[in-house]
Amino acid sequence: MKPISLSLKAHLSQEVTSLATCWKLSRRDGVVLGFTSHSQDVIYDETTYKATTGFTPSSVKSHSGLAIDQLEVEAVIESGEIEEADIHAGLYDFAEIEIFMLNYLNVSDGILILRRGWLGEIHYNSHFFTAEVRGLTQKLSQNIGELYSPRCRASFADERCGLNAEDYQTASSVESVNSQREFADSTLIADDGYYNYGLVTFTTGNNAGLSMEVMRYQSNIVELTLPMPYSFLSGDSYVITAGCDKRFSTCCDVFSNAINFRGEPHVPGNDKLLSGK
């Protein structure tokens, strides 16, 4: 049962109500945004819920058992509050969201919380975004444990890998920009492919503090998996970390770290079972 004040409960029982739906978004960087379905801004608990952004919540499906509740929210990206570049930069990843109703004519009646959770998968284009809201029951759908695999299950330079990432990093700066996902740097001396699946972290410029995976490194050209959310220029500093394709041969030949390989490269796979030998 959801908690509700007596005054708001009495208001809900009336034939005519003055209710508005609000949603409060708390990003991990401390920024708090508030929006409302009402035609005017609503101020509640020192937060202003703005009416300038289009907001469409889906119907909420709740279950008495352990089934996952389903809810999505949709909003326009043209308000000046929610920018496509910020979504691309990951600022809204796992942001906490609280959706509730209140009496906009008397906010002292309190609120009725409809759903609380965290943003999950986000789909967006240049006009609007749709975000999945995940609650605590979402955790129950995650697999616990590991499966046998021919490739390593550790992340490069994590505790299980055992390598020190700083030993495989190079600090440099962008020499020339080919696009928002590709730049050249002639000072990089590593062999082609060395930084494939690695990571680029910008330390200066518009993207300072943001990282992106490397899709391809060849002939001193770094191609990123996705475009950076903000424009970068020649001279922007960055740190690039080597990548690992998680194959046993790479672990042995490139990093000499076979003892920490977290896979089973010699276990027969489906191809062996199908061959009948």
C-alpha positions, 0 to 999 in steps of 0.5 A: 500500500502506498502512503498518502496523507489524509488531505490528499486522500480526501482530494482524490475522492472528490469528483473534480480534482486538481492533480498533476504528475511530476517526475524528479530526475537526480543525476549521479553528478548531483544535478536535479531536474523536475518536470510536470504534466501541468500547464504551469510550473509547480514548486514542491519541496524546494524543487521547481517542476517545469512545464516546458518539456513534453512528458508522457509516462506509459501506464504502470504495470505492478505485480504482487509477485516478483515479476518486473514492473514495466514503465517507460517515460518519454520526453522532448529534447528541446527544452534546454534542460535535457540535451542530446549531447548530455544523454550521449555523454552518459550523464543520465545513465542510472539516474534516479527517478521519482514519479508522483502525483500532487494537488497543484493548487495545494502542494501542502497536501503532500504527494502520492508516489507512483514509482521510484527507480533508476533509468535503464535503457534509453532510446533517443533521436534529435527530438525526444527520448524514451527511457525505461524505468527499472525498480528493485525487482530488476535486480532479480532478473540478472544472472548470478555466476559465470558460464564457461567461455573460450574468451576471457571473462575479466575486464582488462586491468581489473583485479582478476586480470592483474595487470596495471592499466597505467603500464599500458597507457599513453598520454598525448594530444589530438593532432588533427580531427577527421570527424567526431569519432576519428582523429590522428596522432603521429606521436603514437608509436604502438603497432596497428591494432594495439589500442583496439577495444581500448579506451580514450579518456579526454583530459582537456577540452569540451569532453574533459573527463569523458571516455569512449572505447576504441573501435580501431587503431591503424596508421596513427589514426584512432577511430572511436566506437561512437562519436564524442558527445561534444566537439573536440579540437586539435590540441585536446589532451587525452590518455589512451589505454591498450585494449584486449580482444579477450583471446588466449593468444592475445593474453599470451603473446601481447600481455604475457598474462596467461596465468590470469586468463579467465576463460577456457580456451581448450574446452570443446565448443559447439563446433566440436559437438556438431562434428561428431568426432 
